Amino acid sequence: MHKVIVVLALPLSGFAILRGLSSQGWLGFTSLAVAGLVLLIAAAFVEALHEVEMPLTVLGALMLASAHIWRWSRHANCPSDQCV
């Protein structure tokens, strides 16, 4: 089930990350989101990390959720003519 959820999260998060790359000053968002995705992918697909799968998954999910909240709050607080 974990692998299925990660595979579903990839295109959704990838879309947001790509939009973040095209926006000015969003290096922090992009870095946080990519790091969260990498942890989720590693926890789901790297068998050698089986012993730390749950902490990696939780950390990756928190990082990805934080990046999305960061992007949402930044977008919600910017003037409409400056938002991407």
Stockholm file with secondary structure:
# STOCKHOLM 1.0

chainA/1-84         MHKVIVVLALPLSGFAILRGLSSQGWLGFTSLAVAGLVLLIAAAFVEALHEVEMPLTVLGALMLASAHIWRWSRHANCPSDQCV
#=GR chainA/1-84 SS CHHHHHHHHHHHHHHHHHHHHTSTTCHHHHHHHHHHHHHHHHHHHCGGGGGGHHHHHHHHHHHHHHHHHHHHHHHHTSCTTTCC
#=GC SS_cons        CHHHHHHHHHHHHHHHHHHHHTSTTCHHHHHHHHHHHHHHHHHHHCGGGGGGHHHHHHHHHHHHHHHHHHHHHHHHTSCTTTCC
//
